[in-house]
Amino acid sequence: QVQLAESGGGLVQPGESLRLSCAASGIIFSIYAMRWYRQAPGKQRELVAVITSAGTTNYADSLKGRFTISRDNAKNTVYLQMNSLKPEDTAVYYCNAYLPITNSDSWGQGTQVTVSS
């Protein structure tokens, strides 16, 4: 059974940084594309960043340059480094594991990020 456990969220002030982690179990982590999504109150869930099994990354246009996704296959963990945080980054951040060959994906429970002064 796939399990994804996000951590690292919290309350920060504008301009500060956070690093989110997502630890995966129950899958062959290295073959999955890993994605971070976020959902702000009253808004639809949106894709933040993706890293493929080959390590190729892609980001939402509005977040390029501030957010960095990375993965450590030895630790079955994907990270999201978020810099220069803004109040509009406030959301629940979700980890997603996607396997293209089966078009299947799994979700974590999410971690709250709040950016406020």
N, C-alpha and C positions, 0 to 999 in steps of 0.2 A: 504494500500500500504506500502510495506516495505521500510524503509529509514534507511540508515546507514551513519553516519557522523563521519569521522575520524578527529582527531585533534592531535596536539602535535609535529608535524614534525618541522624541521628547520635545521639550519646549526650549526654543532658542530665540535670541534676539535677531532682528534684521542684520544681515551682513555676516553672521556667523556660519559655521559649517557643521554638518553632521555626516556620519557614515552609517548607512544602513547595511545590515547583513541578512542573508537568507540562507539558512542551512537546510540542505535537502537530504532526505533519506528515502529508501525504498525504490530508488531508480539508479540507472547507470548514468550518473550525473553528466559525464563528459559528452554524451551524445545528444543531450538536450540543449535547445536554445533556451536561454533564460531571459525573462523580461521583467521589468518593473513597470507597474501601472500606479496611478494615483486617482483618488476620488475625493474631491472637495465637497463640502456640504451643498446640496442642491444641484450638483453638477454630475454629468456623466463620467464614468471611469475613462481615463485617458492613458494612452501608452506614453511612458516616460523614456524608456531606453530598452534596447535589446542587445544581447551578445549571443552570437551563434556558437555552435560547437567548435567552430574553427577559430573563434575569437574575434570575428568581425563585429563591429559595434555600429549602432545607429541610435539617433536621438530625436526626440521631438524638436522641431526647429527652434521653438522658443526657449529651449533649455541648453542648446549647444553652447559649449564654453563654460558652463557653470556646473554641470553634472557629468560624472564619469562612471560608467559601469565597468566592472571587471569581474573576473572569476578565478577561483582557485580550485581546480579539479581535484587536487590531492585532499582538499578539505571539504569537497562537495558544497562549496559556498560561493554565492554571488554577492557582490557588493555594489552599493550605489553611494559614491562620494558626492555630496551636495555642498557646494560652496556659494558664498554670497547670497545666502537665503533671503527670500523676500516674503512678506506676508501672504502674497498670492500662492506661495508654495505650500501653504497650510493644507493638509489633506491626510487621508489614510493612504499609506503606501503599501501596495500589494506585490508580492513576488509571484511569478508565474513560470511554470516549467512547461515548455512546448516541445513536442516531438513531431517534426514535420512528416515523417514517413507514415505516421498513423493519424495525423491531424488531431492529436489529443493534447489536452493541457490540464494542468492542476494548479490550484491556487493555495496560497497561504492565507492566514487569518488577517493579516494586515498589521501595520504599526503606525501609530499616530505621530504625525509631525506637525507641530504648531510653531509658527514664526510670528512673534509678537513682542512689542516693546512694553 
